[in-house]
Amino acid sequence: MTAVANTHAGETGHERATMDQRPITRRATGLAGIGAAVLFGVGNALWAFDQPHAGASTRTILAFYKHTSGGIIAGASLSLVSCALLVLFASGVRAILREHEGDDLFATTAFGGVLLLIGAGLGAETINMVGALRAGDDQLTPELARVLFEISYVLGYNAAGVGIGVALLATSTIALRTRGLLPRWFALPLLIAGLAFLTPLSRFLLAPAVLLLIAVSAQLLRTPTSRHGPQPPRATRLFPSTPSSPSRI
């Protein structure tokens, strides 16, 4: 009987420890998301305002790499660090969504979407960095400049948009079906934004995506943890303890 009571006590202690870890997961995920957004925003601000538009002439692209090579290298370095923080963010989002969903389908879908974003971002930043490095060494030819620019442009906008869209759609779906994850007024715009990111409109949504990451991360820091079920009963002995009778002399 004592073993059964100890088992219940162990399970109760494990569940309480899990409950204590949930706020930590949300805080770490929110802070990682905000950190990634800030690093990415600062890094891109060093060069993105001088970036030519899609279909620019080869001469314009070549001049872009030559004049902003230092900013591209520094900005891409910050963006690579933000990708590392996004891995932590993706892992935390998966844990939080799985807790609310009660299953693993949409949680893993959102995790995969963020990984798609990271892969596209790594490709775009490193390829763009190659153009800046070659330009800094006066080894960038017009043909190579165009190839590097076009590939990094498509990866950074269209390909990254697919990952963002998948992550937003999965997250907003769970938020609309359950309570406690995100406010309903916030989940519906996320759903619409997720659909938009899967279209060519993603080219115009990069800056809003950074703001969305900050907003979602801030909600994770503010919103209480998930649906709390009834607290598990405290372990009790099957038989009440009786005071020991004094021994006879």
ABEGO torsion letter per residue (X at the ends): XAAAAAAAAAAAAAAAAAAAAAAAAAAAAAAAAAAAAAAAAAAAAAAAAABBBBGBBAAAAAAAAAAAAAAAAAAAAAAAAAAAAAAAAAAAAAAAAAAAAGBAAAAAAAAAAAAAAAAAAAAAAAAAAAAAAAAAAGABBAAAAAAAAAAAAAAAAAAAAAAAAAAAAAAAAAAAABBGABBAAAAAAAAAAAAAAABAAAAAAAAAAAAAAAAAAAAAAABBBBBBBBBBBBBBBABBBBBBBBBBX
